[in-house]
Structures are given as structure tokens and as C-alpha cells.
Amino acid sequence: MIVTKKIEIKGLVQGVGFRPAIYRIAMNHLIKGTVENTNAGVIIVAEGLEKQVDSFINILPDQVPVAANITSINIERLPVQNYPDFKIIKSSSNSDEITQVSPDIAVCEDCLDDLKHQPHRINYPLTNCTNCGPRFTIIKSLPYDRLRTTMAPFEMCPTCRDEYTNVLNRRFHAQPVACNDCGPKYTLLTQHDQITDFIQLVKAAALMIDSGKLLAIKGMGGFHLACAALNREAVLKMRELKCREGKPFALMVRDLTVAEKFVILGEEERRLLTSWHRPIVLATSLGTIPSEVAMGLNSVGIMLPYMPFHHLLFEQMNSDVLVFTSGNFSDEPIIIQNEEGIKAFLDKTAAVIFYNREIVNRTDDSVAFVVNRKSRLIRRSRGYAPSPVNLNLNMEGIFAAGAELVNCFAIGKGTQAIMSQHIGDLKNMETLDFYSESIERFSQLFRFVPILAVADLHPDYLSTRYAEEMNIPLILVQHHHAHMASCMAEHGLTEKVIGICFDGTGLGTDGHIWGGEFLYGDLLGFERFSHFEYIPQPGGDAVTKHPWRMMVSYLVHYFGTGIFEEYPFILEGIDKTECNVVVSMINNKINTPLTSSTGRLFDAVSALLGICRHAAYHAEAPMQLEAVVDPYTDSVYSWIPGSSISFKPLFRQILDDLSTGISVGEISGKFHNTLVEVVVTTAKTMRTKLNTNMVVLSGGSFQNKMLLQKTENKLKDCNFAVYSQEQVPSNDGGIALGQLAIAAQRRLHNRL
């Protein structure tokens, strides 16, 4: 019996070689009909014997390309059409529904092989196919076709056109398809010369790297700065260029074998490094990285090459490992325009290397780490954005502004939360322009019309001000409720949970700064069960650059100024006049907002141990404190439980340990263990009183690998159901997802 069935498929099904794969599967099953892209997904009309059609439908999910992700399949029976064959037909756009837009995909092994064997692609540095290459960074609108990308100006040569139109070819309907004859070209520019011949170009670039020079190189989502990582002088030059005094650099290595000379890789780290996402992976250092790169940390960010150009460069270089960092200055966005890259870097590097294809959507490299054999994102950008998070909530028309630091925004389309790429800290005009420009691009690309906005409770956040100026209904959400909701949304939780939110800062409902929070609630609301004791934060945000101020504040709060006479070593290296000013600020309550922040507690302990008293970059003090941990320490310090958790005994015991010569590694280990015990003990109390067994962990402090690992494991040992974040960052980069979920739930229950 001949049947005809219409199959509507939604998910990540465009720009990943989906239609050619469908064609080949249809041929194998003797299916006739059509397949087309629409702005909402892919529509297949399959006609044939009923057994063959059903077999075709059943096998689809298992035979689609590796980067594809099917979220729904809807099947409808149609009258028999008597199709003569199976065809891929022209894309259509007939509604405001949208399909997923593919993130950029690292170059595949087949394309790398083509660099050596395909005559028209030998050494072509921008080769790609339906299984790899740029996607999000070049797309302007949907459906995903060449004319709607920045490849439109490059007319295919006859050879590429034959590949593009041959359904059995790996490049069939690969929109960025190109070769040496017709594709975008690279240029190497110095102050005195210009090279356009690629073989000469890549050899010149390799020689510059090997001789200790710095290069600016246009990547997939923006410019990078690169130098030989084992060349001390080159790395110091890079620090000077980036005005980056203390922050560690990420590395690009030739292959996994080289990576394992520098870091310890488990199975999940290897999978992440070699995945098509190709993030930077934070892995435990073997101590072989130069100190100028790692800057005292015990973990190193490693990535593998992900563009053909990277592979071709490594082939020509003697260097096996590069410092590979974003091409920007300070907190500004990564540079994407050729003219801007030349202006910024030509007089500061040996050469600027760029190609003549436009980048539409800038993306930094994504960053991930592994805890308890699960990958966790710290920065969600290239390779991940703009893949959505699917929720069982109607989020249509909701705009979530995100937070102030490491900002990402989010938009709601149906049940999809579409997260932006990493935007950065909204502290300057350049990043704010990137933020507003990206919102406009997302609105156009995803046919998004905002009807409801949601933002952070803090009135001074630029993201909140942006939402206010949209002139649509606005919901303000407390920062840590959004953290909790972000983790809940990722795991599909709607019932009441214990929310443990540890981070650096967030405005509380009482007007104080929160950050060490034990909450109980759901997407509709929350109550604050317990929190770390309020401590004065002298100078406000200035303490993040001068952690010693929080050390002084904690000690004065708990013991008075006499503690400095009792333990004279405390103030070694600290300017006495400046210290007296800080003490006076605390005593007179001048510019000393109260904080319950976990980040500030880490600052205080790090400074007390003499590890980091002046921070060169955000969260350096907590990161350095984690780096010195003795993992074999089982001991804990004392603390006082309650609705306001006091660490007075902890500080006294740390001072005594320092006095008796206990190592900072052991003290740091005991401090971390204490925080784990605080979490577990408080969670047990909450379970007894509130009759809930579900715990969600969120906030930037849970990017601390030891804290997250031990907390998860001990809670599970106590039979808690524990949820932590994986798909979206637990830092403020995940806040927008929580805001979106809260707004959707409140709208559903008329609680606006």
C-alpha cells in the first residue's frame, strides 16, 4: 500500500547537513517526495510503501549528522501525491516561527584531508562542508541559505557549484562552500609589506611565531592574539599588549599528545577538547607551563585547533603550543572588523592576518571544565550559542536582560530560551553597544517581538536600564532567585527546591549585598532561609581589587582592632595609613555596604593567608586560594549556624594555624571543607523543616572545582537530589535563563 506522510522536524536541523542526510536515507529506503528548509525547521514529504515510509521515519533520529539535534517530530498523513522521485526543494519562509540556528562547528577530519588531496582545496584555509565550518558568525537571516549569509558576495566556481548541487557530495547545499578559486582570501599585513599568496603567508606567520613575535589573527568569531607560549619574552610582550598583569592565558596546542605534556586529561576532558564545539577546557596543570602563562594557578585553559588555518599554521611551525587569547583590550568586546583589527594591532604586533569575509555575530571562545565527570560551561559562546534551552513554559515575547558581569541576554520563542553569546561586563560604551547591537540582530534573526521584559533588581545595572527603556511591561527579579531559577530551568524543575547560591554580589530585597544564600522556593517566588553573616564592605566594589580590605573588615567585625596587636603578622605588607582609613570607614559606617557574599569571604581568607592581597583581575583571590588547596586535608574549622551564619570561630582558628606554622595549603583545604560542611548541615536543617529533598547549586563560586565536587558528593551521600549547572554557566552568564523562566511562570499564573 502506497502512503504519503508529512514529517515536520524541529530542532538544530539547518546548517548541519540535515537535508543531504535525509536525501541519502530516502534513497536507501526507496522513498519518493521532498525535503525543504523552512524558517521553523525541516519539512519532509515521504511517499512509498507503508513499511518503507515507517522504517524511514523510525531510522531518522539515529542517522542524522552529528551536530544535528532533533527536538520534535510531527507526522501527518496526506493524500497520495505520486511523486516521481525524491528532491530537495527551495527553502520557504511563511511564519514567525523559527528553527534553531547552528553554532559554528570546528573543521572536520574529512575537510582536513581535503587540504592535502583535493586539487582546488590544497592548503585552502577556509575549507568547510555540510558537517563543519562557520554558521552563527556568518548568518544574517533565516532560512539558512547562502544569500542570507556573508558568503553571498562570493560566487561559486563551477567545481564548487557541482559539489553544491550534487546530492551525493559532502558539500551538497553547504552554504559557505568555497575553494582556492572562488572563496574568501587571507592577507598578511605588516607595517612594511603585504602578503596574499597563502603558502608564503602561512610560512611567514610560522616564522614570526617561532622567532618570538606576536600576531593578530582573524578567527571564526573575531580576532585573536597569538605567540609562542614557551617563549618567555613573547609572553611578557603579550601581557604588555593586553595590559594583562596577572590573569592566566589560554593555550592552543597542536594535538592531544601535546596537551598531555601540560595538563591531566580525563575521558570527559578529552571528549570536550575533540568535540565539534572545541571549547577552551580548564584542566589540572602538570606544572610544565611557564609561570608567565599560568600565573600561579593549578589549572590551565587548553584548546585544540578548530579552523583549517590553525592546522595549516601548526604544520609550518616548530612551536607546539601557542598563547591564544581574544583580540581585544581590557573589558572591550573582541574585534571583528578588518579595518578595526588593523588599526588596533598593526603597530603592536609583527603582523595582522585577516580574510575578506565579514563576521556578523562576534563570538569569543567558549570555556568549560569538568567536575564529577560532567562538563560545565563557564563561558557560553562559540560552538554553543545560539543553541536554545528547551523548557516546558511559553516564553514567547519575553526579553531577559541578564546581569552586569559576564552578561548574556536571552529571548523567548515559544518554549525555547535562546541565549545570546557571551557579551562581557557591561561597564563601558563599547560593550553596551555590542549588547544592544546583538539584541537587534537576535530580534531580526529569530523574528522576535518583545512584549515583556525581565531584568535584575539592581537599578544601576546597564542591562536593567536597557530593559526599562524598552517601554514594555517590566519584571524585576532578585539576583539569586534568578541564579536558582537558572539551574531549575536547565533541569526542568518547577516544584519548590532548596536553592544554594554562592557568588560575589547581587542586590538583595533588603537593600544589602547578597552572595552566601540558602533559599527555598520555586519559579514564582522564594524565601530566604539562611545566609552568611553581614560584613561591612569598605569602599564598595573596591574590595574586589584589594582583598585585604575584606580581611580587615572580617577581623575588625569579629575581634576589634586589638586583633592586629595579638597577631602582628596580619598587617605585614599593608600600608598602615591606608589600613587606618579602612578601619575608620568601618567604624564610622562610611561607604561600607553590608555584604553576605561568598566571594568576599574567599577574598578575606585569601588575603589573610597572604596569597592575594591585591587582585590583578576579577576573582583572582578566590582562584589563587583554590589553587593552593591541599586536597588530602579532611579537617574543618568551626562555625556558628543559624539564620545568619557566623564564621568568627573559623577566623580565630585560621589565625592560630598561621601562628603555629600550618601550611597555607592545609588551611585552604580546611576552609573549603568548612564551606562544604556549612552547605550540607544547612541543607539537612532545611530538609527537616521544609520537607524537601531537592537541592540546586548555582552562582559563580560553584565554578570552584573542589567546592562543587565535594558539595555534590556529600549532599548525594546524604540522599539529596542534587542539581548543578552544565548547559549554561553557574556564574552571571546564566542569569538570563533564570530571569526568563521566572517571567514565563509569573505570566502563566498572572503574577506580573
N, C-alpha and C positions, 0 to 999 in steps of 0.2 A: 504494500500500500504506500503510495507516494503522499508525503505530508510536507507542509511548509510551516516553519516556525520562525518567529521574530525574536531575537535574543538581544536584549539591551544590557550592556555591561558597563558598570561604573567603577571608578577607582583610578589608579595610575595606569592608564591604558593608551596614552598618546605620547609619542616621542621615545618609546622604548621598544620599537619593532613589533608592536602588537598586531597590526593588520597583516604584515607579511607572514607572521607566525600563523595567524588564523587561516590565511590563504593555503599555506602548506598543509595544515591539519585537514582543511576541507578537501584538498586534492587527495590526501591519503584515505579519506573516508568516502570518496566519490560523491561529495556534496556539491550541489549547484546553488547559486544565489548571489548574494552581495555582502560586502562589509564596507562600512564607512565610518569616518570620524564625524562626530557632532560636537557642539560645544559642551554637551552633557556627558559624553563618553563615546562608546563604540556601539553601533547597531549592526547586527548580523542577521541576514535573512537566509536561512538554511533550508534547502529543499532536497528531498531524496527519499529513499526507503525509510520507513519509520525507525527501524532498528539502527540504520546508519546515522540518522539525524540524532537519535538519542545517545548513541555512542559518541558522536562528535561533541555533543553538549557536555557529556559526563567527563570527557578527557581534557576539555579546555583548561580547567584550572591547573592541571599538572604539567601542561606543555607550553605555557606562555613564557615569554622572556624573563630572565632572572630579575630585572629591575621592575617588572610589572607588579601591580598589587590590585587584585580584584576585590572590591568591597561589596558589590551586589550584582546578581544576575536575575533578570526578569524575563520570563518566557511567555510568549503569546502565540496562539495558533492562528494562522492566516489561511485564506483560500489558496489552493494550489495555483502557482503563477506560471509553471512550465518554463523555468529559466533554462537557457541553452548551455550555460557554463557558470563558473564562479568568478566574480570580478571584484576588484577594489574600485569603488566609485568615489566621485568627488565629495569632499567634505561639505557638510551643511551646518548652518548656524541659524536656529529658528526659535530660540527661547533665551531666557535669562539664566537657565541652569548652566552649570559649568562642570567640566571634567577636571581631574587633577592635572596639575602641571608638573612635569617631571623635573626633579632636581638635575643638576649637572652630574654626569656619570664619568668615572675615570676610564681612560683608554683601555680597551680590551686586548687580550692576547692576540686575537686574530688581526687587529689593526697594527699591533706592534710587529707582527710577522710581515704584514704588507709593506712596512717601511724598508724591508730588505729584499722583497721579491716582486712586488708589483711595479712594473717599469714607470708608470706615471705617478707613483706614490713613494718611490725610493727617497728616504730621508725627508718626506713631506711632514713638517712639524705640526700640522693641524688636521691630520687624518682622523676620520671617525666613521661610524656606521650606525645602523639602527640600534645597536647594543651599547653604544658609548658616545661620549662627546658632550658638547655644550647643549643645554636645554633652557633652563630658567634664565641664565645670564644673557641669552640672545632673543628670547621670545617677547613680542610686543602685544599680541592679542591672540585669542582663540577663534576657531580651531587651530591646532598647531600645524601650520603649513609654512613652506619656505618664504612665501611672500609676506608672512606676518612675523618674520624674524630679521635679524640684522645680516642674514646671508642673502637677502633679496638683491642687493647690488651685484652679486657675483653670479654671472650666468654660467651654467654648467657647460663644460666642453662635451663633445659627442661621446667620449668614453664614459664620463660620469653620468651623462644623460642615459646611456644604455644601461648602466648599473641601476640607476634610479628607477627605471621603468621595467626592469626585469624582475618579475615576482620571485624568481628563484635565487636572486642575488642578495647577499647580506646587506647591501646598501639600498635595497628597494624602499623607496619613499623615506630614505634617511635625509631629513631636511637640511642638515648642514653639510651634506656630501660635497667634497671638493678634492682637488689634487694639485700637483705642481703646475699644471697648465691653466687652471681656472680659479683656484681658490685664493683666499687671503694670503698675503705675504708678510714675512718678518723683515724688519730693518734693525741694524745695529748702528747706533749713533754715538759718536764721541764728540768732543769739542773740536776735533780737527779732521774727522773722517766720517764716512757713511758707508756701510756695507749692506748690500741687498742680496748678494749671492749667498744662499743659505749654508753651503758647505764652508765657505770662508767665514761666514758669520759665526757658526757654532764652534769652529776651531779657534777663532779669535776669542770668543767668550770663555771657552775652556782654559785657554792660556792665561787670560786675565784672572780667572778664579784661582788657578794653580799658583799664580805669582803673587797672590795676596791682595788682589784688587776687589773692590765692591762693584756689584752690578745691580741695576734696576731692571727687572724682567716682568713684562706684562703676562699675567696668568689668565686663568679662566674667568675669575670674578673681579680682577683688579691687579694692580702692580704688586710685586714682591721685591724685597731687597735680599741679595744673596752674597755669601762669601764662604771661603773655606773655613770650616768650623775648627779645624785643628791648627789654624794659623792664628796665634795669639794677637799679633799686631792687627790682622784683618778684623778680628772680633772686636778689639778695642776701638778701631775706626768705626765699626758698625754701631757700637754703643754711643760714640760721639755723634754720629749722624742722626741717630734716632732719639738723642737726648734721653737715653735709657740707662740710668746709672746702675740699677741693681736688679731689674727684672730679668729672669732667665729667658733664653731664646729657644724657639722650637728648631728642630733639625729635620732636614730631608736627607735620607740615606739611600744608597744605591739599591739595596735589596734587604731581605730579611736576614741574610747571613751577616751583613754589616751591622744591622740593627742589634743583633745579639752580641756584638762586641761591646755595646754600650749600655744595654738595658736587659732586664729579665722579662721574658715574654712567656706568658701562659697561653693556653689554647685560645681563649677568648681575645686576648690582645693580638695574636696572630690573625685571627679571623677578621677583626676590626681593621687592622692595617692593610690587609689584602682585599677587603670588601670593595665593591664599586663605589661606596661612599668616600673612601680614602680620607678619614679624618686624621688630625693630629691625635696621637694616643699617648697619654701620660703613663709612663711605665717606670718601675723602680730602677734607679741607676746602679750600674756596676762600679761606679767611681772612676770610670775611664774617660769621662767627658771633662774637657778643660774647665777649670774653675771660672774662667771668664764667660763661659756659656751657661753653666748650671747655677752659678752664684750661690752655692751653699745648700741648695735643695737636694733631696734624695730621690727626686723623680725628674724625668726628662720627657719633654714632648717630642715624639718621633713620628714622622710620616714617610710614606713611600711616594715615588714619582706618580703623578696622575695625569699628566699631559704628555703627548708624544715628544714635545720639545724637551721636557725634563729627562726622558730616557735618552734622547739623542745627545744631550749635553753631558750626561754621565758617561756615555760611550767615549767621548773625547777627552774627558778629564782624568787626571791622576787622583784627584780628591774623591773620596768615597762618601764624605759627609759634608753637608752644607748647613750653615745657618740660613734659615729661610723664613723671613719674617715679613709681616704686612708692610706694604709700601705706603706709609702714612707718617705723619708727625704727631707726637703726643696723643691726644684723645680724638684727633680728627679722623673722618672716615677714610677707608682705603681708596686710593686714587684710581680712577678708571679711564680717564680721557688721555689720549696720547699727548696732546699739547700740554696738559697739566703735568703729566709724568716727566716730560722733557724739561719743563720749566723748574720743577721741584728737584730733579735728581741729576741733570746733566753736568752741573758744576760740582756735584758732591760725590759722584761715582765715576768709575772708569768708562762706563757706557750705559746707555739706556736702550733696552731691546724691546721692541713692540711690534704688533701686527696691525693691519689696517681693517680689522673687523670691529665694529662697535660693541661695547658691553652695555646692555640696557640695565640690568639689575646687578649691582655690585654685591659680591659675597666674599666674606672672609673665610679662611679655612675653619672648618668645624673642629671642636676639641672634645675628646671623650676620655673616660678612664674606666677601669674595671674593678668592681668590688663584688665579692661572693659570686664570681663567675657570670656577672651580668654587666653589660656595657651601660654606661651612664654618660649622658651628654652634659658638657659644661658650657659649650658654645654651639648653638644650632644654626648652621649656615650652609656653606657649600656641601652638596651631596645629600642634604636633608630638607632644606627649605625649597619650595613651599609645600611639602607634603603635609596634608592635614591630619589632625587628630579627630577621629570619629566619635561622637557622643550620642547618647540616646536623648538628645534635647534639641528643640528647634531654636537655632541660634541665628536664623535669617535676619539680616539687617542690623546686627549688633556689632559695634566697634569697640574693641578693648584697647585702651591707650597704653597699657603696660606701666612699667615703673620708671625710675630716673636713671639707675645704673644698669649696665649691660642690657639695654632696652631691646625688647621685641614687642611689636604690637600684634593684634590678631583681629580677624574679621570672621563673622559667622555667615556661612552659606548653607542653608538647610540644617543638616545635622553635622556639618563639617566645621571644625575650628581650624581656620587657615592661619598658621603662624608665619609671621614675617621672618626674613633672615635676620641675623644679628645686626642691630643698628649701632649699639655702643652707648656710652654715657652721654645723656642729654645735658651737656654742660657748656656747649658752645654753639655758635650760629651754624657752623659747618655741619655738625651732627644733627642739629634741629632741621636744617634744610634737607639732609638725607632722609630723615624721619618723615617729613611732610611730603617729599617727593615720592618716597616709597609707598605711602598711603594712597597717593593719587594713582600710582602705577597699579597697585593691587585693586583699587576700585575699578579701574578700566579693564584690567586683565580678567578679573573674576566677576565683572558686571555687578558690582556691589553698590548698593544704595543704603547708606546708614540711616536708620530710623531711631536708634537708641545707642547711647554711648555709656561706657563704664570706665572709671578711672580710679586712681589711688586717692585715698583720703587726704593726702598731703597737699595743701593748697599751692605750695610753691614749686611742685614738680612741673617741669615744662610739658610733660605728657598730659598732666591734669589740666593745665591751662589750654592746651590744644583742644582737648575734649570739650572744655567749657565753651570755646569759641566756635564749636560746630553748630551751636544754636538748635540742638535737638535735645530731647529729654536725656538727663544725665543721672547715673547712679554712681555714688562714691562708695568704695569698698575699702575696708581696713586691710592694710598690707599683709598681715599674717593670716587673716582669713583667706585672702587670695592665694597665699602660699599653700595652705591646707587644701583649698578647693582645687588647685592645680594638680596636686597629687591624686586627689579623689577623682577628678575628671579623667586623668590618664588611665586610671584603673576601673572606671565605670561605677564608682561608688556614689550612692545617693543617701544612704542611711547615716545616722549620727555616728561619728567616729571621735577617737582621741587624736587631736592634732598637735604634734610636737614640732614647733617651728623655731629653729635656731639660725639667727643671721646677725648682720651688723646693725641694721637700722630700719625702722618703719614707724610711722606716726601711729600712736595708739589712740583709742577712743577717749582716753583721759587727758590727752594733750602731751603726754610724755613719750619718750622714745622707747619702743619695744624691741625685743630681739631674743629673749630667752623665755619662750611662751609654751604653756600647756593649755590647749584649748579643747573645748568639747562642742561639737555642733555638726551641721551639715551645710549644704549649699545655700540654704535660706538664711542661716544666721549662726551665731556662736556665743558661747560664754567663756570667760577667762577663768580657768580653774586654779592655776598657779603660775608663778613667773619668778625669774631671778630678781633678787632684791634691787631696788632702785639705787643707783650710784650717781653722784654728780659727774658730768662730762665736761671738764673745764676747757672752754674755748670752742665748744660745739664740735663741728666736723674737724677741727684742727687736731684732735686727738688721733685721727687715723694716720696722720703724718708723724705724730710724736707720741708713740705708745707709752712712753714714760709718764705722761700726764695721767693716764688711767691708772697706772701703777701707784702713783702718788695719791690719787683720789681714793682708790680702794683702801690703801693703808691709813690715810687720814680718817676716812669714814669709820673704819673699824677700830683703830687704835689711837687716833690723835697723833699730833706731831712728835710726841715723845718716842714713837717707834723708830725714828731716824737716829736718835741717840742710842737706843737699845741695840740697833743693828746698823752700825755706821756704814757698812759696805753698800747699803741700799742706794745711796745717792752718789756713789763713785762715778765720775764722768759726767755728772749733770751740773749745769751751771746753777750755782746757789741762788743768784739773784732771780733767775727765771723760775726756779723752784719756789722761791718765796712768793712770787707773783701768783703762781698757780695755787698755792696754799691759801693765799689771801682771797683769790677768786672763789675757792670752795667755801671758805669760812663765811664770806660775805654774800654768797649766792649770786655772784656776778657772772653772767654768761656761762652758767653751768646747768644746762638742761639735764633732767634726770633720765637715766637710761637703765634698762634691764637687759641690754644687749649681750648675747653670747660672744659676738666679735670683740666687744670691748673687754670682756673678761679674758679672752685669749690675749689681747693686746697687753693687758696688765701683767699676766703671768709671764709672757714672753719678755717683757721689759724687766721684770723682777729677776729673771734668770740671766739677764744680760745678753740675751740672744738678739733682740731687736728693740732698740730704744728710739731709733729714728727710722721711719719706713720710707724707702725709695719708691714704692709702688703700692697700689691698693692691696690690702690683706697680706702684706709681707710678714708682719709679726706672727699672725696665726700660722702661715705656711712654714715659716722658719721654726716655729715651735713644734709643728708636726714632724718636720724633717729630722729633728734630733731625738725623737722618741726611741726609748729602749723598749722594743716590742715584747720582751720577755718579763717585764715587770708586771706582777699581779696585784701589788698593793694599791690601796686607795687612801685618799685623805678624808677627813671628817667634814660634814656639812650639816646645816640645820634645816630640816624640811618644814613645810607649811605653805600657806597661800603666797608667802613671799620667802623664797629660798635664800638662805644666808650662807655665804662662803667664808665667814670670819674664821672658823677653825682651820679651813684649808690654807688661808694665807699665813696664819701663825705656824702651821706645820711645815709649809714651804720654807719660811724663814729659818726655822730650826734645822731643816735638812740642809739648807745652804750653809748654815753656820758649822755644821758637822762634816762638811765636805762631800755630801751625797752628790752624785753626778747630775748634770742638767738633763741628761738622757733619761735617767731613772725618775727624776722629778716630773719631767714632761709626761712620761708614761703613767705615773701615778695620777697626774692631773687629768689626762684623757680617761683613765679608768674611772675616776671620780664622776666625770660627766655622764659616763655610761650608767653608773650606779644611780645617779640622780634621775635619769630618764626611766630606768626600769622600776625603781622604787615608786616614783610618782605615778607612773602608768599603772602599777598594781593598785595603788590607792584609788585612782580614778576608776579602774575596772570594778572595784568593790562598791564604790559609791554610785556609779553611773550605770552599771550593768551593761557595759560594752567591752568587747574584746578586740576591736579593730583599731589599729594604730597607723597613722600616716606620718611620715617623716619628711619635712621639707625645710627649705631655707639654705642659704649659701654655706653655712657651717657644716652641712652634711656632704659637702664636697671634700671634706677631710676623710681620707680613706680609712684611717684607723677608727675614727669616731663612728663612721657609718657601719663599717664591718662589725665592730664589737657590739654596737647598739642593736643592729638587726639580729645578730646571732643570739644575744642574751634575751631579747624580747621573745624570739621564737622558742628558746629554751623554756620560757615561762608560759608557753602556749598562747601567745598573742598572734593574731593575724596581722602581719606587718607589711606595709606598702611603702615603697620609696620610688623615687622618680628615675625613669630610664629614657623615655622618648623625648622629654623636654627637660631643660635644666632645672635643678632644685634651687638655683640662685634666682635673681630677679628676672632673668631671661625667660622664666616660666610663668611669671606673674600674670601675663595677659590671658593665658589659658584659664587660670582660676577666675579672673575677672569675668571672662566670657561665660563660663559655666554658672557663676553666681547670678549674673544678669538674666540669663536664659531661664533659670529656675525661678527667680523672683517674678519675671514676666509671666511665666506659666501660672503662678499662684497669685497673680495680681498684688504683688508686694513691692511695687515700684515706689 
